[in-house]
Amino acid sequence: NQPLQQLPTMVLKDWFIKRTMNDENVIKFGDFNYEGEEDIKSQIILSHTSRFATEYINALKYRYGKKYDKVPNYIVTRDGKIIELLEPKKYSKYVKDQNISNRSITISLENLGWLEKEPLKNGYINWIGNIYNGKAFERKWRDYFLWQPYTEVQIDSTIQICKKLMGEFNISKKCVGHNTKVNGVNQFEGVVTRSNYTTDVTDLSPAFDFDYFKKNIEDE
């Protein structure tokens, strides 16, 4: 067996994803409201938080006297932690259409979303004032140009939890593989994004590596 430090980067990434499929590394957190439970799931919907994960979770926990009912099942942080807010059988009003929400599992990635350059400074700022001092991803999409990148470990953890859920709920190992609107996406079985449903949102953004994600979801 070759020492890990001597393996090529892509081999290490594949090893990480396959190795952690069965690891107990999901953090269960909170006692959030939900609408109901459904044993049969056919779709995983990816979104992002549009703010720091700690702020997002605190907002979910304390908004409307702890009765806020738009809660995703999971959050994947920028350092790759997987946080379970609702058990995957449970669903909330995170997706407005109950016919979609009751048969889907929602995963929100920690990401600030679209950015603007801070005046007279080197950093960037998002719509609620969160500051990002790293390198922005540049691509014109849905009236915005600058985006916070998603991290590699975050995408790998998202692949990990998606594969785990696909196995548990017999969800098709397919992925739309892009972030533009798709007519009839509610009938798609596999992984989609919120932006596949409507042009009114920007998650997931163009900064997400859809090619890498799709390859690892669909290739066995």
Backbone as JSON, one array per atom type, in Angstrom:
{
  "sequence": "NQPLQQLPTMVLKDWFIKRTMNDENVIKFGDFNYEGEEDIKSQIILSHTSRFATEYINALKYRYGKKYDKVPNYIVTRDGKIIELLEPKKYSKYVKDQNISNRSITISLENLGWLEKEPLKNGYINWIGNIYNGKAFERKWRDYFLWQPYTEVQIDSTIQICKKLMGEFNISKKCVGHNTKVNGVNQFEGVVTRSNYTTDVTDLSPAFDFDYFKKNIEDE",
  "N": [[0.84, -1.2, 0.0], [0.53, 2.17, -0.88], [1.92, 5.04, 0.75], [-0.26, 7.63, 2.0], [0.51, 10.32, 1.61], [2.0, 10.19, -0.7], [0.34, 9.74, -2.78], [-1.32, 10.77, -5.84], [-3.09, 13.91, -6.18], [-5.81, 13.8, -7.19], [-6.39, 11.1, -6.86], [-6.29, 10.94, -4.09], [-8.49, 12.55, -3.47], [-10.62, 11.02, -4.52], [-10.3, 8.8, -2.89], [-10.88, 9.91, -0.39], [-13.62, 10.56, -0.64], [-14.82, 8.03, -1.12], [-13.96, 6.62, 1.14], [-15.21, 7.88, 3.29], [-17.89, 7.35, 3.04], [-19.35, 5.71, 4.8], [-18.73, 6.67, 7.27], [-19.31, 7.92, 10.58], [-19.96, 10.88, 10.67], [-21.77, 12.93, 10.77], [-23.14, 15.76, 12.17], [-25.61, 16.21, 14.49], [-27.98, 18.65, 15.16], [-29.95, 20.89, 17.1], [-33.53, 21.5, 17.51], [-35.8, 21.66, 15.53], [-38.76, 23.06, 13.98], [-41.03, 21.23, 11.89], [-42.93, 20.14, 9.02], [-43.94, 17.59, 8.36], [-43.5, 14.0, 7.87], [-41.98, 11.78, 5.53], [-41.48, 8.7, 4.01], [-40.68, 8.0, 1.44], [-38.44, 9.25, -0.82], [-37.35, 11.17, -3.62], [-35.71, 13.11, -4.61], [-32.92, 15.28, -4.19], [-32.3, 18.49, -3.1], [-30.12, 21.1, -3.66], [-28.89, 24.03, -2.11], [-27.77, 27.32, -1.02], [-26.56, 29.11, 1.93], [-26.33, 31.9, 1.93], [-25.08, 33.48, 3.79], [-22.92, 33.46, 6.72], [-22.52, 30.26, 8.27], [-22.95, 30.03, 11.07], [-24.43, 32.35, 11.64], [-26.64, 31.81, 10.05], [-27.74, 29.46, 11.2], [-28.34, 30.42, 13.77], [-30.26, 32.31, 13.09], [-32.27, 30.64, 12.1], [-32.85, 29.29, 14.44], [-33.78, 31.21, 16.3], [-35.56, 32.95, 15.08], [-38.82, 34.3, 14.8], [-39.71, 33.48, 17.37], [-38.61, 30.91, 17.77], [-40.14, 29.37, 16.09], [-39.79, 29.21, 13.43], [-40.26, 27.92, 10.21], [-38.95, 27.23, 7.86], [-36.73, 25.31, 7.15], [-33.74, 23.7, 6.2], [-32.76, 20.25, 5.62], [-30.06, 19.63, 5.95], [-26.89, 21.28, 6.58], [-23.88, 22.11, 4.96], [-20.77, 22.99, 5.92], [-18.1, 25.37, 5.23], [-15.72, 24.22, 5.92], [-16.26, 21.6, 5.58], [-17.88, 20.24, 7.39], [-20.79, 18.35, 8.17], [-23.96, 19.13, 9.0], [-26.83, 18.1, 10.56], [-30.02, 19.29, 10.6], [-32.69, 18.62, 10.39], [-34.05, 15.37, 10.44], [-33.69, 13.19, 7.61], [-36.12, 12.11, 6.69], [-37.96, 13.93, 7.46], [-39.7, 17.0, 6.6], [-39.86, 20.51, 5.88], [-41.17, 23.86, 5.42], [-39.29, 24.82, 3.73], [-39.07, 24.43, 1.03], [-41.61, 25.75, -0.87], [-43.75, 24.46, -2.21], [-45.57, 21.8, -1.21], [-45.87, 19.34, -2.41], [-43.45, 18.99, -3.59], [-41.63, 19.36, -1.47], [-42.2, 17.3, 0.37], [-41.19, 15.01, -0.75], [-38.55, 15.42, -1.08], [-35.1, 16.03, -0.1], [-33.33, 18.49, 1.55], [-30.31, 20.29, 1.15], [-28.16, 22.66, 2.32], [-25.49, 24.65, 1.41], [-22.84, 26.29, 3.1], [-22.31, 29.5, 2.15], [-21.62, 32.75, 0.9], [-22.81, 33.73, -1.36], [-23.69, 35.99, -3.99], [-21.43, 38.74, -4.56], [-20.15, 42.06, -3.83], [-17.68, 44.52, -4.6], [-15.91, 45.91, -1.91], [-16.04, 49.33, -1.18], [-13.12, 51.25, -1.53], [-11.54, 49.31, -0.35], [-9.89, 46.05, -0.16], [-11.45, 43.8, 0.0], [-14.6, 41.96, -0.24], [-18.2, 42.2, -0.16], [-21.36, 40.91, 0.85], [-24.97, 40.77, 0.33], [-26.08, 41.16, 2.86], [-24.1, 42.28, 4.32], [-21.98, 40.65, 5.12], [-18.5, 40.04, 5.16], [-16.02, 39.16, 2.84], [-12.75, 38.19, 2.3], [-11.23, 36.76, 0.53], [-10.35, 35.4, -2.74], [-12.52, 36.23, -5.31], [-14.92, 34.46, -7.33], [-15.43, 34.94, -10.75], [-18.06, 35.5, -12.88], [-20.57, 36.36, -15.12], [-23.92, 36.16, -14.29], [-27.34, 35.9, -13.97], [-27.69, 38.69, -13.43], [-25.58, 39.3, -11.74], [-22.03, 39.34, -10.93], [-19.77, 38.7, -9.33], [-18.77, 36.14, -7.07], [-18.73, 34.19, -4.05], [-16.41, 31.58, -3.77], [-17.12, 28.02, -3.57], [-15.77, 25.6, -1.31], [-13.3, 22.99, -1.83], [-13.29, 20.82, 0.01], [-15.79, 21.12, 1.03], [-17.46, 20.6, -1.18], [-16.74, 17.93, -1.56], [-17.73, 16.82, 0.83], [-20.42, 17.29, 0.42], [-20.92, 15.63, -1.76], [-20.47, 13.25, -0.42], [-22.58, 13.14, 1.58], [-24.79, 13.23, -0.1], [-24.51, 10.81, -1.55], [-24.77, 9.0, 0.55], [-27.44, 9.46, 1.34], [-28.74, 8.84, -1.04], [-28.31, 6.11, -1.14], [-29.68, 5.26, 1.16], [-32.34, 6.0, 0.67], [-32.89, 5.08, -1.81], [-32.61, 6.83, -3.99], [-32.29, 8.01, -7.3], [-29.1, 7.88, -8.85], [-28.38, 10.35, -10.21], [-27.77, 13.6, -11.67], [-28.69, 16.94, -12.36], [-26.72, 18.78, -13.07], [-26.08, 21.43, -13.68], [-26.85, 24.97, -13.17], [-29.04, 26.34, -14.22], [-32.47, 27.19, -15.04], [-34.8, 24.52, -15.31], [-37.35, 23.23, -17.14], [-40.01, 21.36, -15.83], [-38.51, 20.21, -13.81], [-39.33, 19.32, -11.38], [-40.1, 16.73, -11.75], [-37.79, 15.37, -12.01], [-35.56, 12.82, -10.99], [-33.15, 12.56, -8.62], [-30.28, 14.66, -8.05], [-30.74, 18.12, -7.72], [-30.69, 21.74, -8.07], [-31.74, 24.69, -6.25], [-31.87, 26.77, -8.05], [-32.49, 25.48, -10.38], [-35.18, 25.33, -10.34], [-36.27, 27.92, -10.42], [-35.79, 31.27, -11.74], [-35.53, 33.23, -9.92], [-33.77, 32.96, -7.85], [-30.3, 32.53, -6.75], [-28.87, 30.27, -6.15], [-27.63, 27.07, -6.63], [-24.56, 28.9, -7.16], [-22.58, 30.03, -10.06], [-20.03, 29.46, -9.18], [-19.85, 26.92, -8.18], [-18.51, 23.66, -8.63], [-19.78, 21.96, -10.94], [-19.21, 19.97, -12.84], [-17.28, 18.29, -11.61], [-18.76, 17.48, -9.37], [-20.99, 16.17, -10.56], [-19.7, 14.07, -11.93], [-18.7, 12.53, -9.79], [-21.03, 11.84, -8.48], [-22.51, 10.36, -10.36], [-20.76, 8.49, -11.49], [-19.7, 5.24, -10.87]],
  "CA": [[0.0, 0.0, 0.0], [1.3, 3.39, -1.02], [1.58, 6.04, 1.77], [-1.23, 8.61, 1.51], [1.14, 11.56, 1.16], [2.63, 9.99, -2.0], [-0.67, 9.53, -3.81], [-1.7, 11.97, -6.58], [-4.18, 14.67, -5.57], [-7.13, 13.31, -7.6], [-6.57, 9.8, -6.22], [-6.61, 11.23, -2.7], [-9.85, 13.06, -3.39], [-11.51, 9.88, -4.71], [-10.17, 7.97, -1.7], [-11.59, 10.58, 0.69], [-15.06, 10.45, -0.85], [-15.25, 6.64, -0.94], [-13.66, 6.2, 2.51], [-16.1, 8.49, 4.27], [-19.29, 7.05, 2.77], [-20.0, 5.08, 5.93], [-18.25, 7.25, 8.52], [-20.31, 8.61, 11.41], [-19.44, 12.24, 10.83], [-22.86, 13.9, 10.64], [-23.42, 16.41, 13.44], [-27.03, 16.49, 14.66], [-28.07, 19.89, 15.92], [-31.19, 21.65, 17.2], [-34.85, 20.88, 17.61], [-36.5, 22.61, 14.67], [-40.11, 22.73, 13.53], [-41.15, 20.62, 10.57], [-44.31, 19.98, 8.58], [-44.36, 16.2, 8.37], [-42.5, 13.01, 7.53], [-42.27, 10.98, 4.33], [-40.47, 7.67, 3.85], [-40.25, 7.9, 0.05], [-37.79, 10.46, -1.34], [-36.87, 10.98, -4.99], [-34.92, 14.24, -5.06], [-32.11, 16.07, -3.26], [-32.23, 19.87, -3.58], [-28.99, 21.85, -3.13], [-29.02, 25.48, -2.03], [-26.74, 27.81, -0.1], [-27.07, 29.87, 3.08], [-26.22, 33.34, 1.66], [-24.48, 34.1, 4.98], [-22.11, 32.51, 7.47], [-23.33, 29.17, 8.81], [-23.36, 30.33, 12.45], [-25.52, 33.33, 11.55], [-27.8, 31.15, 9.44], [-28.34, 28.56, 12.19], [-28.93, 31.26, 14.82], [-31.48, 32.9, 12.54], [-33.28, 29.57, 12.09], [-33.17, 28.89, 15.82], [-34.42, 32.24, 17.12], [-36.52, 33.76, 14.34], [-40.25, 34.05, 15.06], [-39.91, 32.77, 18.62], [-38.2, 29.51, 17.59], [-41.16, 28.64, 15.34], [-39.51, 29.36, 12.0], [-40.54, 26.61, 9.61], [-38.27, 27.05, 6.57], [-35.47, 24.74, 7.63], [-33.22, 22.61, 5.37], [-32.38, 19.06, 6.37], [-28.63, 19.64, 6.24], [-25.97, 22.34, 6.19], [-22.49, 21.69, 4.79], [-19.97, 24.18, 6.18], [-16.98, 25.58, 4.32], [-14.64, 23.3, 6.27], [-16.68, 20.24, 5.27], [-18.75, 19.63, 8.4], [-22.17, 18.08, 7.75], [-24.83, 19.38, 10.16], [-28.22, 17.68, 10.33], [-31.01, 20.07, 11.34], [-33.89, 17.78, 10.37], [-33.84, 14.03, 9.91], [-34.01, 13.24, 6.17], [-37.52, 11.78, 6.42], [-38.78, 15.09, 7.8], [-39.66, 18.12, 5.67], [-40.39, 21.78, 6.38], [-41.65, 24.73, 4.35], [-38.12, 25.36, 3.03], [-39.61, 24.47, -0.34], [-43.0, 26.18, -0.67], [-44.68, 23.47, -2.74], [-45.49, 20.6, -0.37], [-45.72, 18.17, -3.28], [-42.01, 18.85, -3.82], [-40.89, 19.28, -0.21], [-42.39, 16.06, 1.11], [-40.43, 13.91, -1.36], [-37.18, 15.88, -1.31], [-34.21, 16.29, 1.03], [-32.67, 19.75, 1.22], [-28.96, 20.46, 1.66], [-27.73, 24.04, 2.1], [-24.05, 24.83, 1.57], [-22.45, 27.59, 3.63], [-21.75, 30.32, 1.08], [-22.15, 34.11, 0.96], [-23.55, 34.05, -2.57], [-23.12, 37.04, -4.84], [-20.62, 39.7, -3.82], [-19.78, 43.35, -4.41], [-16.4, 45.02, -4.11], [-16.02, 46.9, -0.84], [-15.45, 50.61, -1.59], [-11.83, 51.66, -0.96], [-10.92, 48.19, 0.35], [-9.54, 44.92, -1.02], [-12.38, 42.7, 0.2], [-15.91, 41.94, -0.87], [-19.3, 42.2, 0.78], [-22.58, 40.38, 0.25], [-26.17, 41.61, 0.45], [-26.4, 41.49, 4.26], [-22.95, 42.9, 4.96], [-20.9, 39.72, 5.43], [-17.27, 40.41, 4.46], [-15.18, 38.07, 2.32], [-11.46, 38.75, 1.93], [-10.53, 35.88, -0.39], [-10.47, 35.67, -4.17], [-13.89, 36.01, -5.79], [-15.13, 33.8, -8.61], [-16.02, 35.92, -11.65], [-18.85, 35.06, -14.03], [-21.85, 37.06, -15.21], [-25.05, 35.24, -14.23], [-28.53, 36.44, -13.29], [-27.47, 40.09, -13.07], [-24.46, 39.45, -10.81], [-20.76, 39.0, -11.58], [-18.79, 38.2, -8.37], [-19.34, 35.1, -6.21], [-17.81, 33.5, -3.16], [-16.22, 30.18, -4.19], [-17.34, 26.9, -2.65], [-14.48, 24.96, -1.06], [-13.17, 21.61, -2.3], [-13.71, 19.89, 1.05], [-17.24, 21.29, 1.14], [-18.07, 19.86, -2.28], [-16.53, 16.51, -1.28], [-18.68, 16.43, 1.88], [-21.75, 17.3, -0.2], [-20.97, 14.37, -2.5], [-20.56, 12.19, 0.59], [-23.92, 13.04, 2.18], [-25.73, 12.89, -1.18], [-24.4, 9.37, -1.82], [-25.33, 8.31, 1.71], [-28.9, 9.58, 1.27], [-29.19, 8.09, -2.22], [-28.34, 4.71, -0.77], [-30.7, 5.01, 2.19], [-33.7, 6.24, 0.17], [-32.98, 4.57, -3.17], [-32.74, 7.95, -4.92], [-31.52, 7.8, -8.52], [-27.77, 8.5, -8.84], [-28.31, 11.28, -11.34], [-27.63, 15.01, -11.29], [-28.93, 17.86, -13.47], [-25.35, 19.12, -13.47], [-25.9, 22.86, -13.95], [-27.67, 25.77, -12.27], [-30.06, 27.11, -14.92], [-33.82, 26.69, -14.85], [-35.16, 23.35, -16.11], [-38.79, 22.98, -17.13], [-40.37, 20.02, -15.38], [-37.48, 19.67, -12.91], [-40.0, 18.67, -10.24], [-40.23, 15.32, -12.06], [-36.45, 14.78, -12.11], [-35.16, 12.01, -9.85], [-31.72, 12.72, -8.42], [-29.85, 15.89, -7.39], [-31.02, 19.36, -8.43], [-30.43, 22.94, -7.26], [-32.88, 25.61, -6.18], [-31.9, 27.59, -9.26], [-33.1, 24.7, -11.46], [-36.61, 25.51, -10.22], [-36.72, 29.29, -10.68], [-34.76, 32.26, -12.02], [-35.59, 34.24, -8.85], [-32.73, 32.7, -6.85], [-28.95, 32.4, -7.32], [-28.15, 29.14, -5.58], [-26.21, 27.28, -6.43], [-23.99, 29.89, -8.06], [-21.62, 29.49, -11.05], [-18.78, 29.09, -8.53], [-19.89, 25.5, -7.83], [-17.9, 22.8, -9.65], [-20.82, 21.0, -11.31], [-18.62, 18.84, -13.57], [-16.68, 17.4, -10.61], [-19.86, 16.92, -8.57], [-21.77, 15.24, -11.37], [-18.87, 12.89, -12.19], [-18.6, 11.72, -8.58], [-22.36, 11.34, -8.14], [-23.03, 9.42, -11.35], [-19.79, 7.44, -11.8], [-19.47, 4.24, -9.8]],
  "C": [[0.87, 1.25, 0.0], [0.93, 4.37, 0.1], [0.68, 7.13, 1.19], [-0.56, 9.85, 0.94], [1.8, 11.43, -0.21], [1.63, 9.8, -3.13], [-0.98, 10.84, -4.54], [-2.94, 12.61, -5.97], [-5.54, 14.1, -5.92], [-7.41, 11.94, -6.99], [-6.95, 9.99, -4.76], [-8.04, 11.71, -2.54], [-10.86, 11.92, -3.56], [-11.49, 8.98, -3.48], [-10.96, 8.58, -0.55], [-13.09, 10.38, 0.56], [-15.55, 9.03, -0.58], [-15.06, 6.18, 0.51], [-14.71, 6.68, 3.49], [-17.56, 8.17, 4.03], [-20.02, 6.52, 3.99], [-19.53, 5.64, 7.27], [-19.38, 7.96, 9.26], [-19.82, 10.03, 11.66], [-20.51, 13.29, 10.57], [-23.19, 14.44, 12.03], [-24.91, 16.74, 13.51], [-27.19, 17.68, 15.59], [-29.5, 20.44, 15.92], [-32.43, 20.8, 17.28], [-35.81, 21.8, 16.85], [-37.89, 22.11, 14.27], [-40.08, 22.1, 12.15], [-42.62, 20.36, 10.28], [-44.81, 18.55, 8.69], [-43.2, 15.28, 8.05], [-42.96, 12.2, 6.32], [-41.14, 9.98, 4.14], [-39.88, 7.62, 2.44], [-39.69, 9.25, -0.42], [-37.24, 10.18, -2.74], [-35.92, 12.08, -5.45], [-34.14, 14.86, -3.9], [-31.96, 17.46, -3.86], [-31.08, 20.59, -2.88], [-29.27, 23.35, -3.17], [-27.8, 26.01, -1.29], [-27.33, 28.81, 0.88], [-27.13, 31.37, 2.85], [-25.7, 34.13, 2.86], [-23.61, 33.05, 5.66], [-23.01, 31.48, 8.15], [-23.81, 29.46, 10.23], [-24.51, 31.32, 12.47], [-26.79, 32.68, 11.03], [-28.51, 30.26, 10.46], [-29.0, 29.35, 13.31], [-30.22, 31.9, 14.35], [-32.6, 31.86, 12.5], [-33.77, 29.27, 13.5], [-34.02, 29.91, 16.55], [-35.44, 33.09, 16.39], [-37.95, 33.34, 14.67], [-40.45, 33.17, 16.3], [-39.66, 31.28, 18.51], [-39.24, 28.69, 16.81], [-40.97, 28.77, 13.83], [-39.57, 27.99, 11.33], [-39.95, 26.42, 8.22], [-36.85, 26.58, 6.84], [-35.0, 23.63, 6.68], [-32.89, 21.4, 6.23], [-30.92, 19.11, 6.82], [-27.98, 20.96, 5.87], [-24.59, 21.72, 6.03], [-21.62, 22.94, 4.89], [-18.78, 24.25, 5.22], [-15.79, 24.67, 4.66], [-15.1, 21.85, 6.2], [-17.52, 19.55, 6.32], [-20.17, 19.47, 7.85], [-23.05, 18.18, 8.99], [-26.26, 19.01, 9.8], [-29.15, 18.49, 11.22], [-32.34, 19.34, 11.44], [-33.53, 16.41, 9.84], [-34.33, 13.98, 8.46], [-35.45, 12.86, 5.82], [-38.44, 12.98, 6.66], [-38.67, 16.18, 6.73], [-40.31, 19.34, 6.3], [-40.98, 22.57, 5.22], [-40.48, 25.41, 3.62], [-38.39, 25.43, 1.54], [-41.11, 24.72, -0.21], [-44.01, 25.12, -1.1], [-44.54, 22.16, -1.96], [-45.35, 19.34, -1.19], [-44.26, 17.91, -3.64], [-41.29, 18.6, -2.51], [-41.03, 17.93, 0.47], [-41.63, 14.88, 0.5], [-38.99, 14.31, -1.67], [-36.43, 16.02, 0.01], [-33.38, 17.52, 0.65], [-31.32, 19.88, 1.93], [-28.5, 21.87, 1.31], [-26.25, 24.18, 2.4], [-23.76, 26.23, 2.13], [-21.73, 28.38, 2.54], [-22.41, 31.69, 1.12], [-22.91, 34.52, -0.29], [-22.86, 35.13, -3.39], [-22.48, 38.13, -3.99], [-20.5, 41.02, -4.58], [-18.45, 43.77, -3.82], [-16.65, 46.05, -3.02], [-15.35, 48.2, -1.28], [-14.17, 50.9, -0.8], [-11.13, 50.55, -0.17], [-10.63, 47.05, -0.63], [-10.53, 43.77, -0.95], [-13.69, 42.87, -0.55], [-16.98, 41.88, 0.22], [-20.54, 41.63, 0.1], [-23.78, 41.23, 0.65], [-26.54, 41.95, 1.89], [-25.2, 42.03, 5.02], [-21.87, 41.95, 5.42], [-19.69, 40.03, 4.57], [-16.49, 39.17, 4.06], [-13.89, 38.67, 1.79], [-10.65, 37.86, 1.0], [-10.69, 36.31, -1.83], [-11.89, 35.32, -4.62], [-13.88, 35.26, -7.12], [-15.89, 34.78, -9.51], [-16.77, 35.25, -12.79], [-20.2, 35.79, -13.99], [-22.99, 36.04, -15.24], [-26.17, 35.87, -13.41], [-28.28, 37.8, -12.64], [-26.34, 40.32, -12.06], [-23.19, 38.92, -11.47], [-19.75, 38.34, -10.63], [-19.46, 37.25, -7.38], [-18.3, 34.56, -5.24], [-17.65, 32.06, -3.65], [-16.72, 29.2, -3.13], [-16.0, 26.21, -2.46], [-14.49, 23.52, -1.56], [-13.68, 20.62, -1.25], [-15.22, 19.96, 1.26], [-17.97, 20.52, 0.03], [-17.91, 18.36, -2.06], [-17.5, 16.02, -0.21], [-20.1, 16.4, 1.34], [-21.95, 16.03, -1.03], [-21.2, 13.22, -1.52], [-21.98, 12.05, 1.13], [-24.97, 12.72, 1.12], [-25.7, 11.39, -1.46], [-25.0, 8.55, -0.67], [-26.85, 8.31, 1.65], [-29.46, 8.82, 0.07], [-29.28, 6.6, -1.91], [-29.46, 4.39, 0.2], [-32.12, 5.09, 1.63], [-33.9, 5.77, -1.28], [-33.28, 5.68, -4.18], [-31.82, 7.72, -6.1], [-30.19, 8.55, -8.46], [-27.58, 9.32, -10.1], [-28.25, 12.71, -10.82], [-27.9, 15.87, -12.51], [-27.61, 18.41, -13.98], [-25.13, 20.55, -13.91], [-26.9, 23.64, -13.09], [-28.74, 26.61, -12.97], [-31.43, 26.44, -14.77], [-34.12, 25.55, -15.82], [-36.67, 23.16, -16.02], [-39.07, 21.53, -16.73], [-39.37, 19.39, -14.43], [-38.1, 18.99, -11.7], [-40.17, 17.17, -10.47], [-38.88, 14.59, -12.12], [-36.14, 14.0, -10.84], [-33.65, 12.03, -9.73], [-31.44, 14.03, -7.72], [-30.1, 17.09, -8.29], [-30.57, 20.52, -7.54], [-31.69, 23.79, -7.21], [-33.01, 26.42, -7.46], [-32.39, 26.81, -10.48], [-34.62, 24.89, -11.47], [-37.08, 26.9, -10.67], [-35.54, 30.2, -10.99], [-34.71, 33.34, -10.95], [-34.51, 34.06, -7.8], [-31.38, 32.5, -7.54], [-28.16, 31.27, -6.65], [-28.63, 27.83, -6.23], [-25.65, 28.22, -7.51], [-23.05, 29.25, -9.08], [-20.29, 29.07, -10.44], [-18.72, 27.61, -8.15], [-19.35, 24.67, -8.98], [-18.88, 21.67, -10.01], [-20.23, 19.78, -12.02], [-18.04, 17.81, -12.59], [-17.76, 16.71, -9.79], [-20.61, 15.85, -9.33], [-20.99, 13.94, -11.63], [-18.86, 11.97, -10.99], [-19.95, 11.19, -8.1], [-22.77, 10.22, -9.07], [-22.08, 8.28, -11.68], [-19.61, 6.52, -10.62], [-18.11, 3.6, -9.98]]
}
